[in-house]
């Protein structure tokens, strides 16, 4: 009888361990199936992107002085982020996907900024 | 002693049975959410789709590829002869129109993904074919632009500017062409009901690739065409 006491709980612990990931899996799988925005919202976003593109093109014909470069880069970044977050659903999806994508993006940004600095691109 | 062994074995059998039932319940549950018969096999221990995880990883690595091509162009954009450079060649209204076409193809693609999510095959196929046509239109514009530039004297080996420009925009064009092939192939598979796993997820993967091609063009359009050297 001395042997009986520790045996059963030990086996039950194993059972709990097996059970836990199955529950976690179900919850995470549910997280992936979020409610996507309506078609009307997608059309509104696309129209907004078209307007920003028109503004970009207009800015390239107007003399904005020192504000030209920041304005164009700002509009470019805005369009990029809107497409990635809204159309590619990174806003709603699991954060792991955002980490994977933004890691590549930020790595590229730093590597090539360093390369451009090495070639003294920003000096002249 | 033999009773203890018998009880332990019985407990173990019950535990295995319970676990088998749990796994079955999970598979049925996941199937209810659109993962059909592939529910268990397509997910990592994080509960995320393997396919989607791989696609995002691939897109992250593509940022490095296009980052290299864009920075190479930025370095060499001034290295051209005086009479065949961006000032003489660029046709901003024409490139703006083709940028608009590619931007709208992102809208039609997201509408195809939304239709696939609703299991609406008819609209999924419709929006995918519209996306492929818009992609083809963009690609035609690029071919026209390349032909015009070549006729005006900008060969691939003409200057460092020419080589880096054609390599960057050519690589992007190849990505668009691959996207069109993916769209047509997926559309055919949806039409013939040949997608064995989750149909909505397959369309979504094509969509992720297509949107990425669009965001790369957003950067190329601004840095290459709109910001003067």
Interface residues (C-beta under 8 A of the other chain):
Chain A: X1 X3 X4 X7 X8 X11 X12 X14 X15 X18 X19 X21 X22 X24 X25 X26 X27 X28 X29 X30 X31 X32 X33 X36 X39 X42 X43 X45 X46 X49 X50 X53 X56 X57 X59 X60 X61 X69 X72 X73 X75 X76 X79 X80 X83 X84 X87 X88 X94 X96 X97 X100 X101 X102 X103 X104 X105 X107 X108 X109 X111 X112 X115 X116 X119 X121
Chain B: X1 X4 X7 X8 X11 X12 X15 X18 X19 X22 X23 X26 X29 X30 X33 X34 X35 X39 X43 X45 X46 X47 X48 X49 X52 X53 X56 X57 X59 X60 X61 X62 X63 X64 X66 X67 X68 X70 X71 X74 X75 X92 X93 X96 X99 X100 X103 X104 X106 X107 X109 X110 X111 X113 X114 X117 X207 X208 X211 X212 X214 X215 X218 X219 X221 X222 X223 X226 X227
